[in-house]
Amino acid sequence: MMDQIRCDNCGIYYTMINQTHECKRKDIDKWRESDEFELMVHREIFETGTSNWYDTEGVNNYKEHIKNDKDCKFCKVLKY
């Protein structure tokens, strides 16, 4: 299996060998505030317990949030 690299801007995984990645995200800051990004981070932490976007403290905060928040629309998508 080839090693994959994750784009820091869009989260897409791509292989280093024979592949170039041109990030399609024009406004990275706006995307990081979007529902799409928030769901991606929720899913990443819910499924793996880690995140490439947050440090240990941030991941632990998300874990607590996922565990305790009954009204979060992203948590509902993942749990049910």
matplotlib code that plots the C-alpha trace (Angstrom):
import matplotlib.pyplot as plt

x = [0.0, 1.3, 1.8, -0.8, -0.5, -3.4, -3.8, -3.9, -6.3, -9.0, -8.4, -8.2, -5.8, -3.5, -0.4, 3.0, 4.1, 2.9, 0.1, -0.1, -2.7, -4.1, -6.3, -9.6, -10.5, -10.3, -11.2, -9.7, -10.7, -14.4, -14.4, -13.0, -16.0, -18.5, -20.8, -18.9, -15.6, -17.3, -19.0, -15.6, -13.9, -16.7, -16.6, -12.8, -12.7, -15.8, -14.4, -10.7, -10.4, -7.7, -7.6, -5.1, -6.8, -6.6, -4.1, -4.7, -6.6, -8.9, -9.5, -10.4, -12.8, -14.5, -14.7, -16.5, -18.8, -19.7, -20.3, -22.5, -24.2, -27.6, -28.6, -25.6, -26.7, -23.4, -23.4, -26.9, -25.7, -22.9, -24.7, -28.0]
y = [0.0, 3.4, 6.1, 8.8, 12.5, 14.6, 18.1, 20.5, 22.7, 20.4, 17.1, 15.1, 12.1, 11.6, 9.6, 11.2, 9.1, 10.1, 12.3, 16.0, 17.6, 21.0, 22.1, 23.3, 25.3, 29.0, 30.4, 28.0, 30.1, 30.2, 26.5, 25.7, 27.5, 25.6, 22.7, 20.5, 20.9, 20.6, 17.3, 16.0, 16.8, 15.2, 12.1, 11.8, 12.0, 9.9, 7.1, 7.2, 9.1, 11.4, 14.4, 16.0, 19.3, 19.5, 18.8, 16.4, 19.0, 19.9, 16.2, 15.6, 18.5, 17.1, 13.6, 15.1, 17.1, 14.0, 12.0, 14.6, 16.9, 15.6, 18.5, 18.8, 18.1, 16.6, 14.2, 13.1, 12.2, 10.1, 8.4, 7.5]
z = [0.0, -0.9, 1.7, 1.5, 2.3, 3.6, 2.2, 5.2, 3.3, 2.1, 3.9, 0.7, 0.8, -2.2, -2.9, -3.3, -6.3, -9.8, -8.4, -8.0, -5.8, -6.6, -3.8, -5.1, -2.0, -2.8, 0.7, 3.2, 6.3, 5.1, 4.5, 8.0, 9.4, 7.2, 8.2, 5.7, 7.7, 11.1, 10.0, 8.7, 12.0, 14.0, 11.9, 12.0, 15.8, 16.3, 14.0, 14.8, 18.1, 16.5, 14.3, 11.9, 12.6, 16.4, 19.1, 22.0, 24.0, 21.1, 20.3, 24.0, 23.9, 20.8, 22.4, 25.5, 23.2, 21.1, 24.3, 26.0, 23.5, 22.6, 20.4, 18.0, 14.4, 13.6, 16.5, 15.6, 12.1, 13.4, 16.3, 14.6]

ax = plt.figure().add_subplot(projection="3d")
ax.plot(x, y, z, "-o")
ax.set_aspect("equal")
plt.show()
